[in-house]
C-alpha cells in the first residue's frame, strides 16, 4: 500500500531529524546556552580543584605522621578534655519509683545486655537521659561526685535522681592517639591555609580589561 509506505517514510524521516537535532544540541549545549557553559566550566574547575586538594593536602596530611605529631606537640593546649562521665541520668517523681530503678541498675551494673535479665517493670520514670555529661552540666544533681558506677539517690526540687556512669573521663590533655582525628583535622586546616597562601604569593594575576569592561557595562545597564 503506497499510503502506508509514505507514512513509514515520513515517520522514519521525523525520527532521523529528531535524533540528529538531539545529537546537535548535546554536542553544542555550551554554544547554544551561555549559562550552561558557565555552569559546566565551574563544575569542571571544581572537580579539578577537588583532585588537586586531594593530592596536595588531604592525602599528604593523612600520611604525614611527623607533621601532625609536631602540630599536636606545638598546639597541645587545643586538645584538652573536661572531666565528664558517659552514662545515664535517671529521674522520677516518686521516691518509690526511683528506688526500684536504682535497685535494678545496681544489680545490673557492669553486665552485658544479655546478662542483665532484670527489667524495670512498673517503674514510672520521669526521664532517662543518655550521653556524655561534663562536670558543669546542669542536668546532673548538684551534689553528685563524678566517678564510675551507680550514684546514690538525690532529691532536688521535689524530684528524685541518680546517675549511672559507665565510663569516667578525667580532666586533662588528650593523648595523641585519643585526639588523632581532631589533630589531623586541625593540621589539615592549617596546612590548607599555608598552601593557599603560597599559591597567592607565587601566582601572577592578570586582568582581562576587555572582559572587565564588558562586565561593567552589563551590570551598569542592570
trRosetta pair geometry for C-beta under 8 A, 3 or more apart (Angstrom, degrees):
i j d omega theta_ij theta_ji phi_ij phi_ji
1 4 4.2 65 85 13 110 111
1 5 6.7 176 90 -14 57 86
2 5 5.6 -58 -150 37 33 114
2 6 6.3 34 154 -21 68 104
3 6 5.8 -53 -151 34 30 111
3 7 6.6 31 151 -18 63 105
4 7 5.6 -53 -150 36 34 113
4 8 6.4 35 152 -20 66 104
5 8 5.7 -53 -150 35 31 112
5 9 6.4 33 151 -19 64 105
6 9 5.6 -53 -149 36 32 112
6 10 6.2 35 152 -21 66 106
7 10 5.6 -53 -146 36 31 113
7 11 6.3 31 155 -17 65 105
8 11 5.8 -53 -146 38 30 110
8 12 6.2 32 154 -20 64 108
9 12 5.7 -57 -148 38 29 113
9 13 6.3 30 153 -21 64 107
10 13 5.7 -56 -149 35 29 112
10 14 6.4 28 153 -19 64 106
11 14 5.7 -54 -147 36 31 111
11 15 6.4 32 154 -18 65 105
12 15 5.8 -54 -149 36 31 111
12 16 6.3 34 151 -22 64 107
13 16 5.5 -54 -149 35 32 115
13 17 6.4 30 154 -17 66 104
14 17 5.8 -52 -146 37 31 109
14 18 6.1 33 154 -20 65 108
15 18 5.6 -55 -145 38 30 113
15 19 6.2 30 157 -19 65 106
16 19 6.0 -55 -147 36 26 109
16 20 6.4 21 156 -15 62 110
17 20 5.9 -61 -148 40 29 109
17 21 6.2 30 155 -21 66 107
18 21 5.8 -55 -147 34 28 111
18 22 6.4 28 155 -18 63 105
19 22 5.8 -55 -151 36 30 111
19 23 6.4 29 152 -18 64 107
20 23 5.6 -52 -146 37 33 113
20 24 6.3 37 153 -23 65 104
21 24 5.6 -52 -148 33 31 113
21 25 6.4 26 156 -14 65 106
22 25 6.0 -58 -148 39 29 106
22 26 6.2 30 155 -20 65 109
23 26 5.7 -55 -145 37 29 112
23 27 6.2 17 159 -9 64 112
24 27 6.1 -69 -150 44 26 102
24 28 5.8 -18 165 16 66 120
25 28 6.2 -77 -129 57 25 86
25 29 6.2 59 166 -74 66 75
25 32 6.6 -41 -135 17 74 161
26 29 6.5 -10 -146 -34 23 107
28 31 4.5 -50 -172 45 86 114
28 32 5.3 81 125 -23 93 103
29 32 6.0 -63 -138 44 27 104
29 33 5.8 -30 -180 34 68 108
29 36 5.3 -82 155 119 100 148
29 37 7.6 171 119 -65 73 71
29 40 7.7 112 104 -40 116 147
30 33 7.2 -71 -119 62 17 70
30 36 6.2 -127 -98 101 48 96
30 37 3.8 93 -156 -99 80 93
30 40 6.1 -82 -93 44 107 147
31 37 7.5 90 -53 -72 27 129
32 36 7.9 9 76 42 77 132
33 36 3.9 51 102 11 116 116
33 37 6.7 169 96 -18 62 82
34 37 5.3 -52 -151 31 37 118
34 38 6.6 36 153 -19 68 100
35 38 5.8 -50 -152 33 34 110
35 39 6.4 33 150 -17 65 106
36 39 5.6 -55 -147 39 34 112
36 40 6.0 34 155 -20 68 107
37 40 5.9 -55 -146 37 27 110
37 41 6.3 28 154 -20 62 108
38 41 5.7 -55 -148 36 29 112
38 42 6.4 30 154 -19 65 105
39 42 5.8 -54 -150 35 31 111
39 43 6.4 32 151 -20 64 107
40 43 5.6 -54 -149 36 32 114
40 44 6.4 33 152 -20 65 104
41 44 5.7 -52 -148 35 32 111
41 45 6.3 28 155 -16 65 108
42 45 5.8 -57 -146 40 30 110
42 46 6.1 36 152 -25 64 107
43 46 5.6 -52 -147 33 29 115
43 47 6.6 28 154 -17 63 103
44 47 5.9 -55 -153 35 31 109
44 48 6.4 31 150 -18 64 107
45 48 5.5 -52 -148 37 34 114
45 49 6.2 36 153 -20 66 105
46 49 5.7 -54 -147 36 30 111
46 50 6.3 34 152 -22 64 105
47 50 5.5 -50 -146 34 32 115
47 51 6.4 31 155 -17 65 104
48 51 5.9 -55 -149 37 30 109
48 52 6.2 31 152 -21 64 108
49 52 5.5 -55 -146 37 31 114
49 53 6.2 25 158 -14 67 107
50 53 6.1 -59 -146 40 26 104
50 54 6.2 34 152 -26 62 108
51 54 5.5 -52 -148 32 30 118
51 55 6.5 21 157 -11 64 107
52 55 6.1 -64 -153 40 28 103
52 56 5.7 -2 163 4 68 120
53 56 6.0 -63 -122 53 29 95
53 57 4.9 -23 -169 28 71 119
53 58 6.3 63 139 -14 78 101
53 192 7.4 27 -146 -121 111 107
54 57 7.5 -27 -70 52 7 78
54 58 5.2 -37 -132 43 44 122
54 59 6.1 50 163 -20 63 104
55 59 6.1 -17 -127 31 29 127
55 60 7.8 51 154 -30 40 99
56 60 6.5 -26 169 -5 27 132
56 195 6.4 127 139 -152 118 148
57 60 6.1 -80 -148 40 12 107
57 61 6.0 8 168 -20 60 113
57 188 6.5 90 164 -157 103 85
57 191 5.9 148 -143 114 91 114
57 192 5.3 42 -139 -87 147 83
57 195 6.1 -107 -82 0 107 164
58 61 6.1 -56 -145 32 23 109
58 62 6.6 22 159 -19 60 108
58 188 6.7 35 -107 -140 57 127
59 62 5.9 -55 -150 33 32 112
59 63 6.6 7 161 1 65 112
60 63 6.5 -77 -152 48 27 95
60 64 5.7 31 156 -35 69 117
60 191 7.6 -166 93 170 112 151
61 64 5.6 -57 -136 28 28 115
61 67 7.1 -107 -133 94 57 136
61 68 6.8 82 -175 -58 78 116
61 184 6.2 119 145 -165 107 84
61 187 5.9 155 -156 110 113 104
61 188 4.5 71 -178 -93 173 84
61 191 5.6 -168 -86 34 114 161
62 184 6.6 45 -102 -156 57 132
64 67 3.5 -2 147 26 119 126
64 68 6.0 115 96 -14 87 87
64 187 7.8 -154 83 146 117 138
65 68 6.7 -66 -146 43 25 94
65 69 6.0 26 158 -20 64 115
66 69 5.7 -60 -144 39 26 113
66 70 6.3 27 158 -18 64 107
67 70 6.1 -59 -152 36 25 108
67 71 6.5 25 150 -20 63 107
67 187 6.5 122 130 -175 95 135
67 191 7.6 48 160 -84 137 127
68 71 5.1 -46 -144 35 41 118
68 72 6.3 50 152 -25 66 98
68 183 5.3 105 174 139 108 105
68 184 5.5 -7 -132 -94 155 62
68 187 4.3 -101 -112 -25 87 172
69 72 5.6 -49 -151 31 32 114
69 73 6.5 28 152 -14 64 106
69 176 6.5 15 -122 -138 77 149
70 73 5.8 -55 -147 39 33 110
70 74 6.1 29 156 -17 66 111
71 74 5.9 -59 -144 41 28 108
71 75 6.0 -15 168 20 66 113
71 183 6.5 139 93 -173 108 91
71 186 6.9 173 151 101 129 100
71 187 4.3 142 62 -99 171 105
71 190 6.8 167 -133 50 131 148
72 75 6.7 -79 -135 58 19 80
72 76 6.4 56 160 -88 62 71
72 79 6.7 -5 -147 -4 86 151
72 176 5.2 67 157 -110 168 98
72 179 6.9 136 -130 91 118 124
72 183 4.8 -9 -81 -134 104 134
72 187 7.9 -42 -44 -58 71 120
73 76 6.1 -2 -147 -53 27 106
75 78 4.6 4 152 4 102 122
75 79 7.4 92 115 -12 82 95
75 186 7.0 -134 97 134 153 143
76 79 6.1 -71 -161 40 46 102
76 173 6.0 9 169 -150 101 138
77 80 6.7 -6 -171 -38 48 109
77 173 8.0 -70 -102 -108 34 111
78 182 7.9 -165 129 142 105 119
78 186 6.5 110 134 -129 154 169
79 173 6.2 63 97 -163 85 79
79 174 4.6 -96 157 48 100 106
79 179 4.2 28 -157 -137 131 162
79 182 6.3 148 -111 95 98 131
79 183 6.7 -2 -81 -72 141 91
80 172 7.2 -146 -149 129 74 22
80 173 5.8 -53 -104 -101 61 57
80 174 7.0 -177 -120 -8 9 85
81 84 7.4 -96 166 14 95 111
81 169 6.1 -89 148 159 130 119
81 170 7.9 78 94 86 112 48
81 171 6.9 -161 97 -137 69 37
81 172 6.4 -3 55 63 89 54
81 173 7.5 126 14 -137 81 11
81 174 5.3 94 -26 -59 112 93
81 178 8.0 -46 -38 130 142 137
82 134 4.3 17 110 -138 132 128
82 135 6.7 -135 161 16 105 91
82 136 7.5 -56 179 7 147 103
82 169 7.8 61 88 107 50 114
82 171 6.0 -14 -158 -111 36 85
83 134 6.6 103 79 -158 53 76
83 135 4.7 26 86 -30 105 122
83 146 5.6 110 154 101 112 167
83 169 6.7 167 -150 95 36 72
83 170 6.1 -19 -110 -156 81 33
83 171 4.0 -41 -48 -48 88 93
84 132 5.5 38 154 176 136 91
84 133 6.0 169 -159 86 91 39
84 134 4.2 -54 -89 -97 103 57
84 135 6.7 -116 -82 -27 52 66
84 146 7.3 -101 -132 -146 10 136
84 169 4.7 -2 61 58 82 115
85 132 7.4 -179 91 -150 36 56
85 133 5.7 -12 58 59 80 90
85 146 5.7 -161 -40 -150 108 88
85 147 7.7 -12 -89 45 126 12
85 148 7.4 170 -131 -86 106 51
85 163 7.0 78 90 162 154 128
85 165 3.8 -65 -165 -127 133 115
85 166 7.9 124 174 38 90 52
85 167 6.7 155 -161 83 60 54
85 168 5.5 -26 -106 -105 82 59
85 169 6.9 -171 -85 17 29 81
86 131 7.4 -95 -142 142 65 30
86 132 4.9 -24 -99 -99 80 77
86 133 7.9 162 -91 18 32 68
86 165 7.1 91 56 -158 42 70
86 166 5.7 -60 98 63 84 92
86 167 4.2 5 47 55 109 105
86 169 7.0 71 -21 -22 95 110
87 130 7.4 -101 145 -139 28 67
87 133 7.7 -62 50 18 76 108
87 163 6.5 93 96 173 129 83
87 164 4.7 -150 174 101 126 65
87 165 4.3 -136 -7 -113 150 32
87 166 4.5 155 -92 2 91 77
87 167 7.0 177 -48 28 89 62
88 128 5.7 -5 -172 -175 122 90
88 129 6.5 153 -156 78 65 46
88 130 5.0 -27 -97 -95 85 70
88 163 7.2 172 89 -154 49 55
88 164 4.8 9 53 53 92 103
89 127 7.7 10 99 107 90 98
89 128 7.3 166 78 -154 50 44
89 129 4.6 -3 50 55 99 102
89 133 7.0 73 -42 -47 117 158
89 139 5.8 174 39 140 173 107
89 140 6.6 -129 -100 -97 132 55
89 161 6.5 -16 -176 -160 92 109
89 163 5.5 -22 -106 -105 68 80
90 98 6.8 141 126 -137 111 85
90 101 5.4 -172 -180 132 150 141
90 102 7.4 -172 82 -72 148 69
90 105 7.2 -138 -23 -37 151 151
90 125 6.2 -78 -162 -139 89 128
90 127 7.8 176 -150 91 37 55
90 128 5.6 -5 -105 -108 68 81
90 161 6.6 149 83 -154 58 54
90 162 5.3 -7 58 59 107 76
90 163 7.4 -170 19 -84 76 29
90 164 7.0 54 -17 -9 108 101
91 98 7.5 -26 -156 -100 27 116
91 125 6.9 102 75 -172 45 86
91 126 4.6 -53 109 61 91 113
91 127 5.1 10 52 51 105 85
91 128 7.8 -171 24 -75 68 43
91 159 5.7 22 -173 157 107 122
91 160 6.7 154 -153 83 59 49
91 161 4.8 -16 -98 -97 83 80
92 95 7.9 158 93 -81 111 18
92 97 4.2 -146 173 96 152 117
92 98 4.3 -165 42 -61 122 86
92 101 6.8 157 -32 8 137 138
92 123 7.5 -81 -98 172 145 88
92 124 6.6 111 -147 95 110 65
92 125 4.9 -81 -84 -126 97 52
92 126 5.1 171 -110 -6 32 88
92 159 7.0 165 80 -167 31 85
92 160 5.3 -24 62 64 80 100
93 97 7.1 42 55 37 64 140
93 124 7.2 -36 36 112 101 109
93 126 5.6 115 -34 -63 76 113
93 158 7.9 -3 -148 139 69 88
93 159 6.2 -54 -106 -119 43 82
93 160 7.6 38 129 19 4 91
94 97 4.3 88 71 4 97 105
94 98 7.0 -174 92 -6 53 83
94 124 6.8 52 26 68 116 109
94 160 7.4 -47 97 17 21 130
95 98 5.8 -57 -147 39 36 107
95 99 6.2 41 153 -25 67 106
95 153 7.6 92 -146 157 84 148
95 155 7.6 -19 -93 -91 106 113
95 160 5.3 135 -100 -62 59 154
96 99 5.7 -54 -150 32 29 115
96 100 6.8 32 152 -21 62 102
97 100 5.8 -53 -155 30 33 111
97 101 6.6 27 152 -12 66 106
97 123 5.3 125 -161 -159 84 70
97 124 5.0 -77 -119 53 147 73
97 125 6.5 -175 154 -74 121 50
97 160 7.7 149 70 61 85 131
98 101 5.7 -55 -148 41 36 110
98 102 5.9 42 151 -26 68 109
98 125 7.8 100 -90 -111 63 78
98 153 5.7 114 132 -136 124 125
98 160 3.9 -116 -16 113 162 129
98 161 7.3 -68 -138 -50 141 11
98 162 6.6 134 -179 -4 107 105
99 102 5.5 -52 -141 36 29 115
99 103 6.3 34 156 -23 63 104
99 153 7.0 -30 -84 -69 65 158
100 103 5.9 -54 -152 31 28 112
100 104 6.7 26 152 -17 62 105
100 120 6.7 117 128 -145 101 87
100 122 7.5 -77 164 93 166 82
100 123 4.8 -154 95 -99 125 109
101 104 5.8 -56 -153 35 33 111
101 105 6.3 28 154 -16 68 108
101 120 5.4 28 -108 -128 76 135
101 123 5.0 123 -62 -173 91 150
101 125 6.0 76 -72 -80 151 114
101 162 7.6 172 101 45 105 119
102 105 5.9 -57 -147 39 29 108
102 106 6.3 32 154 -22 64 107
102 150 7.1 131 -159 170 74 126
102 153 5.7 -55 -81 -68 156 108
102 162 5.2 77 -101 21 105 162
103 106 5.8 -53 -148 34 29 112
103 107 6.5 21 157 -13 63 109
104 107 6.1 -64 -152 40 28 106
104 108 6.1 2 160 0 67 118
104 118 5.0 -161 -141 126 91 126
104 119 7.5 -18 -145 145 141 8
104 120 5.1 -135 28 -77 170 86
104 123 7.7 -94 0 -42 141 157
105 108 6.0 -70 -137 50 28 97
105 109 6.0 51 161 -56 67 94
105 150 5.2 146 124 -116 109 134
105 162 7.4 176 58 104 150 128
105 164 5.3 -115 -170 -83 136 132
106 109 6.1 -31 -142 -5 25 115
106 150 5.2 -134 -88 71 67 162
107 118 5.9 50 90 12 129 154
108 111 5.1 -91 -167 40 63 121
108 115 7.7 150 -146 105 79 86
108 116 3.9 58 -148 -129 119 110
108 118 5.8 -132 -56 50 117 109
109 149 6.6 55 176 -147 154 59
109 150 5.2 -119 -66 -32 147 113
109 164 6.8 -152 -103 -147 106 109
111 115 3.8 -126 -175 94 110 120
111 116 4.6 143 96 -58 123 84
112 115 4.7 91 51 9 75 103
112 116 7.0 -149 91 -6 36 89
113 116 5.9 -58 -141 39 30 107
120 123 4.2 -55 172 25 101 138
120 125 7.4 23 145 -28 145 121
125 128 5.9 27 138 -43 150 93
126 159 6.5 -35 3 -149 161 125
129 139 6.3 -47 68 163 162 148
132 169 7.7 13 -153 8 110 141
133 137 4.3 -93 -165 30 91 162
133 139 6.6 -107 -127 68 130 106
133 140 5.6 135 155 -56 139 113
134 137 5.5 129 57 -31 60 97
135 140 7.6 -74 -148 49 35 159
135 146 5.6 -66 -95 -46 97 142
135 171 7.9 -33 -6 -63 134 115
137 140 5.0 86 85 -7 96 104
140 144 5.0 -110 168 51 102 143
140 163 6.5 16 -137 -79 88 143
141 144 4.3 110 67 -35 89 107
141 151 7.6 -177 37 127 130 155
141 154 3.8 89 -148 68 156 164
141 156 6.0 -177 -132 -21 86 135
141 161 4.8 173 -63 89 114 136
141 162 7.9 -10 -17 -99 140 29
141 163 7.0 -133 13 -29 103 111
142 154 7.7 170 38 -176 67 146
142 156 6.6 131 3 -100 102 137
143 154 6.1 169 54 -120 101 128
144 151 5.8 -22 -135 -136 97 160
144 154 6.6 -79 -62 -37 88 150
144 163 5.7 63 -144 2 141 140
145 151 7.7 156 47 -122 69 111
146 165 7.4 121 -160 -96 60 160
146 168 6.5 126 156 -140 87 104
147 165 6.5 151 97 62 35 152
147 168 5.6 -14 -150 -94 34 146
148 165 5.1 -129 -122 107 38 108
148 166 7.3 -13 -144 150 89 13
148 167 6.5 -14 -106 -135 106 17
148 168 4.2 -101 -48 -19 84 110
149 164 7.8 -90 140 -146 28 55
149 165 6.1 7 38 57 37 94
150 162 6.8 26 -179 156 83 122
150 163 7.6 172 -152 91 43 49
150 164 5.2 -11 -104 -108 74 77
150 165 7.9 -167 -74 25 29 67
151 154 7.4 -14 129 -23 126 103
151 162 5.1 -172 75 -164 90 78
151 163 4.3 43 7 49 130 84
151 164 7.5 -124 8 -67 80 36
151 165 7.4 71 -37 -7 95 100
152 162 6.7 -131 111 -120 25 104
153 160 5.8 -4 -177 -173 108 105
153 161 7.1 147 -160 76 59 39
153 162 4.9 -53 -98 -65 57 111
154 160 7.1 154 80 -157 45 54
154 161 4.7 -24 62 66 96 94
154 162 6.7 148 10 -82 78 55
155 158 7.8 20 -177 -99 92 9
155 159 7.3 165 -152 82 58 34
155 160 5.6 -26 -99 -100 70 71
155 161 7.7 170 -84 20 23 77
156 159 6.2 -27 72 62 67 81
156 161 6.4 -9 22 6 108 123
165 168 5.8 50 152 -70 132 80
174 178 4.4 -128 -170 91 99 115
174 179 3.8 114 110 -50 130 111
174 182 7.8 66 78 46 156 134
175 178 4.7 89 53 11 81 101
175 179 6.8 179 81 5 37 91
176 179 6.2 -72 -136 54 26 93
176 180 6.3 61 156 -77 63 77
176 183 6.6 4 -149 -31 73 164
177 180 5.8 -15 -154 -37 27 114
179 182 5.0 -62 -173 52 79 111
179 183 5.2 87 124 -34 93 102
180 183 5.6 -57 -142 35 28 113
180 184 6.2 24 162 -17 66 106
181 184 6.1 -57 -149 36 27 107
181 185 6.4 25 154 -17 63 109
182 185 5.7 -56 -146 38 32 112
182 186 6.2 27 158 -15 67 108
183 186 6.0 -58 -146 40 27 106
183 187 6.0 26 156 -18 64 112
184 187 5.7 -56 -141 41 28 112
184 188 6.1 35 155 -26 63 106
185 188 5.7 -54 -150 32 27 114
185 189 6.7 28 153 -19 62 102
186 189 5.8 -52 -152 32 33 111
186 190 6.5 29 152 -14 65 107
187 190 5.8 -57 -149 40 32 110
187 191 6.0 35 152 -22 67 109
188 191 5.6 -54 -142 38 29 113
188 192 6.2 33 156 -23 64 106
189 192 5.8 -54 -149 34 28 113
189 193 6.6 29 153 -19 62 104
190 193 5.8 -53 -151 32 32 111
190 194 6.5 28 153 -15 65 107
191 194 5.9 -59 -151 39 30 109
191 195 6.2 32 152 -22 66 109
192 195 5.6 -55 -145 35 31 113
192 196 6.3 28 158 -16 66 106
193 196 6.0 -56 -147 38 28 107
193 197 6.3 32 153 -22 63 109
194 197 5.5 -54 -147 35 31 116
194 198 6.5 30 155 -19 64 104
195 198 5.9 -56 -151 35 30 109
195 199 6.6 32 150 -21 63 104
196 199 5.5 -51 -150 32 35 115
196 200 6.5 34 153 -18 66 104
197 200 5.9 -56 -152 36 31 110
197 201 6.4 27 153 -18 65 109
198 201 5.6 -56 -145 38 33 111
198 202 6.1 12 162 -3 68 114
199 202 6.3 -71 -143 48 24 96
199 203 5.6 25 162 -30 67 118
200 203 5.9 -52 -128 30 24 111
207 212 6.0 18 171 -42 105 142
208 211 4.1 37 105 22 118 113
208 212 6.3 159 88 -18 62 87
209 212 5.3 -55 -142 39 33 116
209 213 6.2 39 156 -25 66 103
210 213 5.8 -52 -152 31 28 112
210 214 6.7 29 149 -18 61 105
211 214 5.5 -52 -151 34 36 114
211 215 6.4 36 152 -19 66 105
212 215 5.8 -54 -150 36 31 112
212 216 6.4 35 152 -21 64 105
213 216 5.7 -53 -150 34 32 114
213 217 6.4 31 153 -18 65 106
214 217 5.8 -57 -150 37 30 111
214 218 6.2 33 152 -24 65 108
215 218 5.5 -52 -145 34 32 115
215 219 6.3 15 163 -5 67 107
216 219 6.5 -64 -145 44 25 97
216 220 5.9 32 154 -28 63 113
217 220 5.5 -55 -144 33 27 117
217 221 6.6 28 157 -21 62 104
218 221 6.2 -61 -160 31 26 108
218 222 6.8 16 149 -12 63 108
219 222 5.4 -52 -144 39 42 111
